[in-house]
Amino acid sequence: MVPAGLWRNRKALLEDPALAPCYAELLRLVHDPVAGDYRDAPGVETRVDRNTCMEKLVQALEGVGYIESEDLFGAPYDFRYAPAPPGEASREFSRFLSSLRVLVEQASERNGGMPAILVTHSLGGLHANVFLSRSPMAWRRSTSSWPPPALEAPCLCCGSAVPGSSSPADPLSLANTGRSFAGAFSVLPPPKVFGRAPLNYSAYDIPEYLRASGFSVDQVARYMTRVLPVTLSFGAPAVPMTCINGIGVPTPETLVYWDGNFGAKPDRVAYGDGDGDGATNIASLLSLDTLIGDDPEQGYFKFVLIRNTSHGGTISDDFALDRLVNEVLEANRAILGQFVARAS
């Protein structure tokens, strides 16, 4: 059994970097070619406990009257896994979608049939988008649907490392573990947003980039069959939506490797003309306005930028939390008004 809090337990690595190989082995995923799916390494069993990264947001919502297990609920997920297109096996993510559907329906029933508000952060935004897009439209628009939710934009770009590729001992010591995650591919640049580049690797050249980076033929094939279809299908969930993003923080846009050695640190990190939230660059953030806001099926769409706020700061900085909580309260008032009008 994997010890609770393994992902965040980096203090031990600071004290003894020799523990990194064991740490990496416990975290890695294995792709089972027979099942066509990902699972834990042999002999390892993991579970997802309550996600503490949202703790300050939970406290802020409780401060305005929300009560845990009454009208405030959590849906933690294992970030190592990722959605797969229909027809591809994805047991862990499918379990998450099923449990989230049950949670939403129970939360709605517990509160008199009122619609629910989903508040997500980072990859949670991608998961919520897939969840909504794969739910029947009638269900989305029923009492278990979502008038204006506050959704943090999903991370649509790839920074200087994939999840799990940094440690206090060596920034690249966990790179192979990060590469084993199904979710590692989900943050690669989408062709819809970045298009082609005249030189080097663009969003349309990801398979070539992965091969040049040392990924196996099978890993590249899994990107093509499991990840790219989900990325290309990303779009409007057709329920009212509010996207809240940090901006004003220097964010990598291009990584330069003069000798083509992608197993080393980049020789130069270019930040381009824009900024972002430190993890997601401005092109990714603004793309939501096009991919979702311009879709005629979407309807209500609100785009909020909070200056000088990082990716994590949107759910931890006091001024950002105030804005996020206000958006939730605004959505709740809209829900209540519609609910009362419908009842009368």
C-alpha positions as CSV (number, residue, x, y, z in Angstrom):
1,M,0.0,0.0,0.0
2,V,1.4,3.4,-1.0
3,P,1.8,5.7,2.0
4,A,-0.8,8.6,2.1
5,G,0.6,11.9,0.8
6,L,3.3,10.3,-1.3
7,W,3.2,12.8,-4.1
8,R,3.7,15.7,-1.7
9,N,6.2,14.0,0.5
10,R,9.3,15.7,-0.9
11,K,10.9,16.6,2.5
12,A,12.3,13.1,2.6
13,L,14.0,13.7,-0.8
14,L,15.5,16.9,0.5
15,E,17.0,15.0,3.4
16,D,18.1,12.0,1.4
17,P,18.2,12.2,-2.4
18,A,19.0,8.5,-2.5
19,L,15.4,7.9,-1.9
20,A,14.4,9.3,-5.3
21,P,14.5,5.9,-7.2
22,C,12.1,4.3,-4.7
23,Y,9.9,7.4,-4.8
24,A,9.9,7.3,-8.6
25,E,9.1,3.6,-8.7
26,L,6.0,4.0,-6.4
27,L,4.6,6.8,-8.5
28,R,5.1,5.5,-12.0
29,L,2.3,3.9,-14.1
30,V,2.6,0.9,-16.3
31,H,0.7,0.5,-19.6
32,D,-0.8,-2.9,-20.0
33,P,-0.9,-3.7,-23.8
34,V,-3.4,-6.6,-23.3
35,A,-5.9,-4.4,-21.4
36,G,-4.9,-1.4,-23.4
37,D,-4.9,0.7,-20.2
38,Y,-2.7,2.1,-17.5
39,R,-2.3,0.7,-13.9
40,D,0.0,1.0,-10.9
41,A,3.4,-0.6,-11.0
42,P,3.4,-4.3,-9.9
43,G,3.0,-4.6,-6.1
44,V,1.8,-1.0,-5.7
45,E,-1.7,0.0,-4.7
46,T,-2.7,3.6,-4.6
47,R,-5.8,5.6,-3.5
48,V,-6.7,9.2,-3.9
49,D,-7.2,11.0,-0.6
50,R,-8.7,14.4,-0.1
51,N,-6.9,17.0,-2.2
52,T,-5.3,19.6,0.1
53,C,-4.4,22.0,-2.8
54,M,-8.0,23.3,-2.6
55,E,-7.9,23.7,1.2
56,K,-7.8,27.6,1.2
57,L,-10.7,27.7,-1.3
58,V,-12.7,25.4,0.8
59,Q,-12.1,27.6,3.8
60,A,-13.1,30.7,1.9
61,L,-16.3,29.1,0.8
62,E,-17.1,28.0,4.3
63,G,-16.5,31.6,5.3
64,V,-19.5,32.7,3.3
65,G,-21.8,30.0,4.6
66,Y,-21.1,26.8,2.7
67,I,-21.1,23.7,4.8
68,E,-19.0,20.6,4.0
69,S,-21.1,17.5,3.1
70,E,-24.3,19.6,2.9
71,D,-23.7,22.0,0.0
72,L,-20.0,21.7,-0.4
73,F,-18.3,18.5,-1.7
74,G,-15.0,17.4,-3.1
75,A,-14.1,15.2,-6.0
76,P,-10.4,14.4,-5.9
77,Y,-8.8,12.6,-8.8
78,D,-5.5,10.9,-9.6
79,F,-3.6,13.4,-11.9
80,R,-1.5,10.5,-13.3
81,Y,-4.5,9.2,-15.3
82,A,-6.2,11.0,-18.1
83,P,-9.3,10.8,-20.2
84,A,-9.2,8.6,-23.3
85,P,-11.4,8.8,-26.4
86,P,-14.5,6.6,-26.6
87,G,-13.6,3.1,-27.4
88,E,-10.2,3.2,-25.6
89,A,-9.9,1.6,-22.1
90,S,-9.5,4.1,-19.2
91,R,-10.7,2.3,-16.1
92,E,-9.5,4.8,-13.5
93,F,-10.8,7.9,-15.3
94,S,-14.1,6.1,-16.0
95,R,-14.4,5.4,-12.3
96,F,-13.8,9.1,-11.6
97,L,-16.5,10.1,-14.1
98,S,-19.0,7.7,-12.6
99,S,-18.3,8.8,-9.0
100,L,-18.5,12.5,-10.0
101,R,-21.9,11.9,-11.7
102,V,-23.2,10.2,-8.5
103,L,-21.8,13.0,-6.4
104,V,-23.5,15.7,-8.5
105,E,-26.8,14.0,-8.4
106,Q,-26.7,13.4,-4.7
107,A,-25.6,17.0,-4.0
108,S,-28.5,18.2,-6.1
109,E,-31.0,15.9,-4.4
110,R,-29.7,16.9,-0.9
111,N,-30.4,20.6,-1.8
112,G,-33.9,20.4,-3.0
113,G,-33.1,19.6,-6.7
114,M,-31.1,22.8,-7.2
115,P,-28.4,22.6,-9.9
116,A,-24.7,22.2,-8.9
117,I,-21.8,24.4,-9.4
118,L,-18.5,22.8,-10.4
119,V,-15.3,24.6,-9.3
120,T,-12.1,23.2,-10.7
121,H,-8.5,24.0,-11.0
122,S,-5.8,23.1,-13.5
123,L,-6.3,19.6,-15.0
124,G,-9.6,19.5,-13.1
125,G,-10.9,21.9,-15.8
126,L,-10.0,19.4,-18.5
127,H,-11.6,16.6,-16.6
128,A,-14.8,18.6,-16.0
129,N,-15.0,19.6,-19.7
130,V,-14.8,15.9,-20.7
131,F,-17.3,15.0,-18.0
132,L,-19.8,17.5,-19.3
133,S,-19.3,16.8,-22.9
134,R,-19.9,13.1,-22.4
135,S,-23.0,13.6,-20.4
136,P,-26.4,13.6,-22.2
137,M,-27.6,17.2,-22.9
138,A,-30.9,16.5,-21.1
139,W,-28.9,15.6,-18.0
140,R,-26.7,18.7,-18.3
141,R,-29.8,20.9,-18.5
142,S,-31.8,19.1,-15.8
143,T,-31.7,20.0,-12.1
144,S,-28.4,18.2,-12.0
145,S,-26.8,20.6,-14.5
146,W,-24.7,23.7,-14.2
147,P,-25.8,27.3,-14.4
148,P,-22.7,29.5,-14.3
149,P,-20.0,27.4,-12.8
150,A,-16.6,28.9,-11.9
151,L,-14.1,26.8,-13.8
152,E,-10.3,27.3,-13.8
153,A,-9.0,27.0,-17.3
154,P,-7.4,23.6,-18.0
155,C,-3.7,23.6,-18.5
156,L,-3.4,23.5,-22.3
157,C,0.3,24.1,-22.7
158,C,3.5,22.2,-21.8
159,G,5.9,23.9,-19.5
160,S,9.6,23.0,-19.0
161,A,8.8,19.6,-17.5
162,V,6.0,17.0,-17.4
163,P,4.3,16.2,-14.1
164,G,6.7,14.4,-11.8
165,S,9.9,15.5,-13.6
166,S,11.3,17.7,-10.9
167,S,12.8,16.8,-7.5
168,P,15.0,18.7,-5.1
169,A,18.0,16.4,-5.9
170,D,17.9,16.6,-9.7
171,P,15.3,18.4,-11.9
172,L,15.3,15.5,-14.3
173,S,15.6,12.5,-11.9
174,L,11.9,11.7,-12.1
175,A,11.5,12.4,-15.8
176,N,10.9,8.8,-16.7
177,T,8.3,8.5,-14.0
178,G,6.5,11.6,-15.3
179,R,6.6,10.1,-18.8
180,S,4.8,7.0,-17.6
181,F,1.8,9.1,-16.6
182,A,-1.2,9.0,-18.9
183,G,-1.8,12.6,-17.9
184,A,1.7,13.8,-19.0
185,F,0.5,13.9,-22.6
186,S,-2.6,15.9,-21.8
187,V,-0.7,19.1,-21.2
188,L,1.1,19.1,-24.6
189,P,0.4,22.0,-26.9
190,P,-2.9,21.5,-28.8
191,P,-2.8,22.0,-32.6
192,K,-6.1,23.9,-32.4
193,V,-4.3,26.7,-30.4
194,F,-0.7,26.8,-31.5
195,G,-0.8,25.7,-35.2
196,R,2.4,25.1,-37.1
197,A,5.8,26.7,-36.6
198,P,8.2,27.4,-39.6
199,L,11.1,25.7,-37.8
200,N,11.7,23.0,-35.2
201,Y,8.7,21.4,-33.3
202,S,5.3,22.9,-33.4
203,A,2.0,21.6,-31.9
204,Y,1.6,19.6,-35.1
205,D,4.9,17.9,-34.7
206,I,4.4,16.4,-31.2
207,P,4.9,12.7,-32.4
208,E,8.2,13.7,-33.9
209,Y,9.2,15.6,-30.8
210,L,8.3,12.6,-28.6
211,R,10.4,10.3,-30.7
212,A,13.3,12.7,-30.6
213,S,12.9,12.9,-26.8
214,G,13.3,9.2,-26.4
215,F,9.7,8.1,-26.1
216,S,9.1,4.5,-27.4
217,V,7.1,3.7,-30.5
218,D,4.3,2.4,-28.2
219,Q,4.3,5.6,-26.2
220,V,4.0,7.8,-29.3
221,A,1.2,5.6,-30.6
222,R,-0.7,6.0,-27.3
223,Y,-0.4,9.8,-27.6
224,M,-1.9,9.5,-31.1
225,T,-4.7,7.2,-30.2
226,R,-5.6,8.1,-26.6
227,V,-4.6,11.8,-26.1
228,L,-4.8,13.6,-29.4
229,P,-8.5,12.7,-30.1
230,V,-9.4,14.1,-26.6
231,T,-7.4,17.2,-27.2
232,L,-8.9,17.8,-30.6
233,S,-12.4,17.3,-29.3
234,F,-12.0,19.9,-26.5
235,G,-14.7,22.6,-26.9
236,A,-17.8,24.1,-25.5
237,P,-19.6,22.0,-22.8
238,A,-22.9,23.8,-23.7
239,V,-23.6,24.8,-20.1
240,P,-23.1,28.3,-18.7
241,M,-19.4,28.7,-17.8
242,T,-17.0,31.1,-16.1
243,C,-13.3,30.8,-16.7
244,I,-11.0,32.4,-14.1
245,N,-7.3,32.7,-14.9
246,G,-4.2,34.2,-13.4
247,I,-2.1,36.5,-15.7
248,G,0.9,38.8,-15.4
249,V,3.4,36.1,-14.5
250,P,6.4,35.3,-16.8
251,T,5.5,32.0,-18.5
252,P,7.7,29.8,-20.8
253,E,6.6,29.8,-24.4
254,T,9.5,28.1,-26.2
255,L,12.2,25.8,-25.0
256,V,15.5,25.9,-26.9
257,Y,17.9,22.9,-27.1
258,W,20.9,23.9,-29.2
259,D,22.2,20.3,-29.5
260,G,18.9,18.5,-29.6
261,N,19.5,16.7,-26.2
262,F,16.0,16.7,-24.8
263,G,17.1,14.7,-21.8
264,A,18.9,17.7,-20.4
265,K,17.7,21.1,-19.2
266,P,16.9,23.5,-22.0
267,D,19.7,25.8,-23.0
268,R,17.3,28.7,-23.1
269,V,13.7,29.4,-22.1
270,A,12.0,32.0,-24.2
271,Y,9.0,33.8,-22.7
272,G,7.8,35.5,-25.9
273,D,5.8,38.7,-26.0
274,G,3.0,37.6,-23.7
275,D,2.8,36.2,-20.1
276,G,0.5,33.9,-18.4
277,D,0.1,32.3,-14.9
278,G,3.6,30.8,-14.7
279,A,2.4,27.4,-15.9
280,T,-0.1,28.2,-18.7
281,N,0.9,30.8,-21.3
282,I,-1.2,33.6,-22.7
283,A,-2.0,31.8,-25.9
284,S,-3.5,28.9,-24.0
285,L,-5.5,31.1,-21.7
286,L,-7.0,33.3,-24.5
287,S,-7.8,30.2,-26.6
288,L,-10.6,29.4,-24.3
289,D,-12.4,32.5,-25.5
290,T,-12.3,31.1,-29.0
291,L,-12.7,27.4,-28.4
292,I,-15.6,27.9,-25.9
293,G,-16.8,31.5,-26.0
294,D,-17.3,31.7,-29.8
295,D,-19.2,28.4,-30.0
296,P,-22.9,29.2,-30.8
297,E,-23.9,26.2,-28.7
298,Q,-22.2,27.5,-25.6
299,G,-24.5,30.4,-24.5
300,Y,-23.4,32.1,-21.3
301,F,-19.6,32.4,-21.1
302,K,-17.6,34.7,-18.9
303,F,-13.8,35.2,-19.0
304,V,-12.1,36.6,-16.0
305,L,-8.3,37.5,-15.8
306,I,-6.7,38.3,-12.4
307,R,-3.6,40.3,-12.8
308,N,-0.3,39.3,-11.1
309,T,-1.6,35.9,-10.1
310,S,0.1,32.5,-10.6
311,H,-1.5,29.2,-11.6
312,G,-1.6,28.1,-7.9
313,G,-2.4,31.6,-6.7
314,T,-5.9,31.5,-8.2
315,I,-6.9,29.2,-5.4
316,S,-4.5,30.4,-2.7
317,D,-4.0,34.2,-2.9
318,D,-6.4,36.1,-0.8
319,F,-7.5,38.6,-3.4
320,A,-7.9,35.9,-6.0
321,L,-9.9,33.8,-3.6
322,D,-12.2,36.8,-3.0
323,R,-12.9,37.1,-6.7
324,L,-13.5,33.4,-7.1
325,V,-15.8,33.2,-4.2
326,N,-17.8,36.2,-5.5
327,E,-18.1,34.4,-8.8
328,V,-19.5,31.3,-7.1
329,L,-21.9,33.5,-5.1
330,E,-23.0,35.2,-8.3
331,A,-23.6,31.9,-9.9
332,N,-25.5,30.7,-6.9
333,R,-27.8,33.7,-7.0
334,A,-28.5,33.1,-10.6
335,I,-29.3,29.5,-9.9
336,L,-31.6,30.4,-7.0
337,G,-33.4,33.0,-9.1
338,Q,-34.0,30.5,-12.0
339,F,-35.0,27.8,-9.6
340,V,-37.6,29.9,-7.8
341,A,-38.9,31.2,-11.1
342,R,-39.3,27.6,-12.4
343,A,-41.0,26.5,-9.2
344,S,-43.5,29.3,-9.3
